[in-house]
Amino acid sequence: MKMAADILKLLADPTRLRIVMVLSKKELCVCQIMGVLEVSQSLVSKNLRLLDAAGFLRERKEGKLVFYSLRGDLPVLHRRLIAVLTESLAKNRVLTGDLQSLRDCEEFQKRTGKCDMKTFGEFMRRNKQRKTA
């Protein structure tokens, strides 16, 4: 019972929930998550640590970059919660925006051929300008 309550508390945070939802679609590094969610590196890193400690994440290093994805061997509770949340939030404005931002981010990265903080800072700046225009 305590584990279920702890997992529900963890996923009650909107930023962590958004991270789980985008990672359920694709493996990403910190700078990509920053670009998609339009949040700071420190906020992403803090929430990744909490999700990792709760057993949600798998890490893969590629040079200096660390890529995160949801573990393939997630406990049943974790898998079922993600499935219920994915179905329940399918039309949520914030999460559909995040998924569109993920597609835009992938296109931006293909064009630039880079994956670093500076590149995704530029993506965030352009994305924000586009939204206000």
C-alpha positions as CSV (number, residue, x, y, z in Angstrom):
1,M,0.0,0.0,0.0
2,K,2.8,2.4,0.9
3,M,4.6,1.8,-2.4
4,A,1.4,2.6,-4.4
5,A,0.9,5.8,-2.3
6,D,4.5,6.8,-2.9
7,I,4.3,6.3,-6.7
8,L,1.0,8.2,-6.8
9,K,2.6,11.1,-4.9
10,L,5.6,11.0,-7.3
11,L,3.4,11.2,-10.4
12,A,1.1,13.9,-8.8
13,D,3.8,16.5,-9.8
14,P,3.0,17.9,-13.2
15,T,6.6,18.1,-14.4
16,R,7.3,14.5,-13.4
17,L,4.1,13.3,-15.1
18,R,5.0,15.2,-18.3
19,I,8.5,13.7,-18.2
20,V,7.1,10.2,-17.9
21,M,4.6,10.8,-20.7
22,V,7.3,12.0,-23.2
23,L,9.7,9.2,-22.1
24,S,6.9,6.7,-22.8
25,K,7.2,7.8,-26.4
26,K,10.9,8.2,-26.9
27,E,14.4,8.0,-25.3
28,L,15.6,11.6,-24.6
29,C,18.6,13.4,-23.1
30,V,18.2,16.2,-20.5
31,C,18.6,19.0,-23.1
32,Q,15.9,17.4,-25.3
33,I,13.5,17.1,-22.3
34,M,14.3,20.8,-21.4
35,G,13.4,21.8,-25.0
36,V,10.2,19.8,-25.2
37,L,8.9,20.8,-21.7
38,E,10.4,24.3,-21.8
39,V,11.7,24.0,-18.3
40,S,15.2,24.5,-16.8
41,Q,18.0,22.0,-16.7
42,S,18.0,21.9,-12.9
43,L,14.2,21.1,-12.8
44,V,14.6,18.3,-15.3
45,S,17.6,16.8,-13.5
46,K,16.0,17.0,-10.1
47,N,12.9,15.2,-11.4
48,L,14.9,12.6,-13.3
49,R,16.7,11.7,-10.1
50,L,13.4,11.2,-8.3
51,L,11.9,9.1,-11.1
52,D,15.1,7.0,-11.3
53,A,15.1,6.4,-7.5
54,A,11.5,5.2,-7.8
55,G,12.5,2.7,-10.5
56,F,11.1,4.3,-13.6
57,L,14.2,5.0,-15.6
58,R,16.9,3.4,-17.7
59,E,20.0,5.4,-18.5
60,R,22.3,5.0,-21.5
61,K,25.5,7.0,-22.0
62,E,26.6,8.1,-25.4
63,G,29.8,10.1,-25.1
64,K,29.1,12.9,-22.7
65,L,25.3,12.6,-23.1
66,V,23.1,10.5,-20.9
67,F,19.8,9.4,-22.5
68,Y,16.8,8.4,-20.4
69,S,13.9,6.1,-21.2
70,L,11.4,4.2,-19.2
71,R,12.6,0.8,-18.1
72,G,11.5,-2.1,-20.1
73,D,11.0,-4.2,-17.0
74,L,8.9,-1.7,-15.1
75,P,7.0,-3.2,-12.1
76,V,3.3,-4.0,-12.9
77,L,2.1,-1.1,-10.8
78,H,4.2,1.4,-12.7
79,R,3.2,0.0,-16.1
80,R,-0.5,0.0,-15.3
81,L,-0.4,3.5,-13.9
82,I,1.4,4.7,-17.1
83,A,-1.2,3.0,-19.3
84,V,-4.1,4.5,-17.4
85,L,-2.6,7.9,-17.4
86,T,-1.7,7.7,-21.1
87,E,-5.3,6.8,-21.9
88,S,-6.9,9.3,-19.6
89,L,-4.7,12.2,-20.6
90,A,-4.7,11.5,-24.4
91,K,-6.6,14.7,-25.1
92,N,-5.0,16.8,-22.4
93,R,-3.9,20.2,-23.9
94,V,-0.5,20.3,-22.0
95,L,0.4,16.7,-23.0
96,T,-0.7,17.0,-26.6
97,G,1.4,20.2,-26.7
98,D,4.4,18.3,-25.3
99,L,4.0,15.6,-28.0
100,Q,3.8,18.2,-30.7
101,S,6.9,19.9,-29.2
102,L,8.7,16.5,-29.2
103,R,8.0,16.2,-32.9
104,D,9.2,19.8,-33.5
105,C,12.3,19.2,-31.3
106,E,13.2,16.1,-33.4
107,E,12.9,18.1,-36.6
108,F,15.0,20.9,-35.2
109,Q,17.7,18.5,-34.0
110,K,17.7,16.8,-37.5
111,R,18.3,20.2,-39.1
112,T,21.0,21.3,-36.7
113,G,22.6,17.9,-36.3
114,K,23.4,18.8,-32.7
115,C,22.4,17.7,-29.3
116,D,23.6,20.1,-26.6
117,M,22.3,22.8,-24.2
118,K,22.9,25.7,-26.6
119,T,21.0,24.0,-29.4
120,F,18.0,23.3,-27.3
121,G,18.1,26.7,-25.7
122,E,17.8,28.0,-29.3
123,F,14.9,25.6,-29.9
124,M,13.1,26.8,-26.7
125,R,13.6,30.5,-27.8
126,R,12.2,29.8,-31.3
127,N,9.4,27.8,-29.9
128,K,8.4,30.5,-27.5
129,Q,8.5,33.2,-30.3
130,R,6.3,31.0,-32.5
131,K,3.7,30.6,-29.7
132,T,3.5,34.3,-29.0
133,A,3.3,35.3,-32.7
